[in-house]
């Protein structure tokens, strides 16, 4: 598909947004489709994602990330400029999507792969996403100011995710892991210094799969 052809997915995106109860400005919806087109373009040279068919990218990438937005909005409501860290961001899922939808959030996407960090920089430049930052680093080595919310999608086990990012979490901050159905043994592997305070089921439009947000905070 040529970049302009991605506009043909607009009705499916609009339908998905309606099902999620999200009302996004027309300019944001256009940028979200341009973002998918950028992923597809870069995928011709770099292996950013394994999903390449446009309709599947819409469901499995874009709507999957957007399904988390209402819950994240609810948690961060009242914070004027919350700092959000997306760990193992890859193609910017969900970090770039969150930055596009929430201009007041300061979103950083960290990845150890240089080409993926370069892609995030291209997204920020080409789509004018001034609140999106790319970090090429190992997350455990970050020296950035701490974050109010640290999120990951298909990054690591819950135990590894929290252990690697504990120094990046601001006081009062939370971890959010985007998962399928969390396994009991994975939850059991968490140390007593991490508390799971909510497992929130998600329904992704057009996707028949278990999805949820695992909410965690430090402490018992």
N, C-alpha and C positions, 0 to 999 in steps of 0.2 A: 504494500500500500504506500502511495505517496503521502507526504504529510497532510495535504489537503483532504485526502480520502478518509482520514481518521474522523473527519466531521460526520461521516456516515454512522459512527457509533454514538453520536449525541443523543438520539432517542433512547438507546439502551442505558446510557449513563443517566439521563434524566429519570427514567423509570426506576433505576436502582436507587437514586437519591430519594425519590418519593417513598420507596419502601423503607428506607432508613430514616425517614423523617428529617432529611437534611435539605435546607434551602440555601443553596450557594449562588452567588452572583453569576451572571452569564459570563463575565470575563474570567472568573475562576474556573468555570466548567470548560471553557475553551482552553485555558492553560493546562488543565488536567489531561485533556486529549492531546495537546501538543507535547506534553511530558511523555505520554505513551509512545507517540511518534518518535521522540528522541531516543527512547529505550530501543525501539525497533531499529532505528538507524545505526546506533552504536553496536547493536547485536550483530550487524553484518560483519563487523570487524572483531569486536570483543565479545566474550561470552558473559554478558551481564546477567542474563536470566535464561533458564531452560525453556520457559514458556514463550512461544514466539507467535502463535496464531492470535490475531487481533482480538476476537471475541473472548478468547480464553484469557488474554492479558487484561482485558477489562474486568472480567469476573475475578480471576485468581490473584491479580495484583491490585488494581485500582479499587474495586468495590470491597475487596477484603480489607484493605487499609482504611477505607472510608467507614466501614462498619464499626471501627473502634472509636471514631471521632466523637460521637455523642457522649460516650462515657468519659473520654479524656477531657472534653469540654466541661463536663459537670465537675470533674475533680479540680480542674485548674481555674474554675470560675472565681472571679474576684481578685486574681493575681494579675497585676497590670502588664507585666512582661515576663511571663514564666520562661525559664530556661529548660529546654528539652534536649536530651541526648539520645540519638538512635544508634545502637551498638551493632556492629557488623552489618552496616546499612546496605551494602551491595549497590543496587541501582537506586537507592533512596527510598526503599520501602520499609517502614512507612514515613521516614523523616521528611522526604521531599513533598509527599502528599500533605502532611500536616502543615508544613511551612506554606504551601500554596493556599491552603484553606484558612489558615490562621495567621495573618500578617503580624499580629502583635506578639506571637510566640517567637522566641529566639531559638532556632533549631540547629543543632550540630549533628552531622552524620559522620561517624568514625568508621574507618575500614582499614585493614592492613594492606589491601591491594591498591597500588597506586592508580591503576586505570579506573577503578571504581570511584576513588576520590576525585579524579579528573573529570569523570562524568558528572558528579554532583556539582562541581564548579561550573561546568558547561550549562547544566540545568539552571543554576542560579543566574548566570550571565544572560543566557538566551531568553529566559522567561521573565527576567527582571525580579527574581525572588531575593530581595535584599536581606531577608531575615533567615536565609539558609547559608550555613557554613559547612565546608568539607574539611575533615581532619584525616590526614594519612598517618596513622599511628596505631600502635597496639593500645587498646583501651586502658589497660592497667598502667600504662606509662603516661597517660594524659596529665598535663599540668594546668588545664583550663580551670576556671572558676567552677564550683560545683553546680549541679543541676537539680531543678525541682522535680523532674520526672525523667527517669531513665527507662527507655523502652527497647525491646528487641523483638525481632520476628525471625523465627527459624535460625537462631544464632547458636545456642548452646543449651545444655541442661540448666535447670533453674539454679542448681548449686553453683555451677561454673559462672553463670551470668551474674549472680549476685556477688560472688567472691571477686570477680575481675573488676567490678564496677563500684565497689563499696566506697572507695575514696572519691568517686565522682558524684556521690549523692549528697545533696545539701541537707542540712538539718531540717527535719520535717518532710523530706523528700520521699518519693516512693519509686519502687520498681514496677514495671508492667511488662509481662511476657505475653506476646501473642502466640497462642498455641492451638493445636488440635485438642483433643480430649487429654488432659494431663494424666499421666500414669501415676498410680498410687506410689510406686517405688521411687519415681522422680521426686514427688512431694516429700517422701520420707527421707530422701538424701539431703534435704535442706538442713543446715545447722540450726541449733536452738537460738542463734543470734538473728535469725530471719523469721518473720511471721507472715504467713499467708492470711490476709484478712478478707479476701473476697476472690471467688472464681466466678467470673461473669460470662455467661454464655452469649455468643454472638450468632446472628443469623445473617449470612451474606447472600444478597439477592443473586439468584441463578446458580448458586454453588451448593451442592448436596455434600456437605462435609461438616464434621464437628469443628467448631471454632470457639475459642474463648479467650478472655483476658485473665491472666493470673496476677492479682494485685498483691504486692509484698512491701513490707517496711522493716527496718532494723528493729531489733528488740523482741522480747517474748510476747 
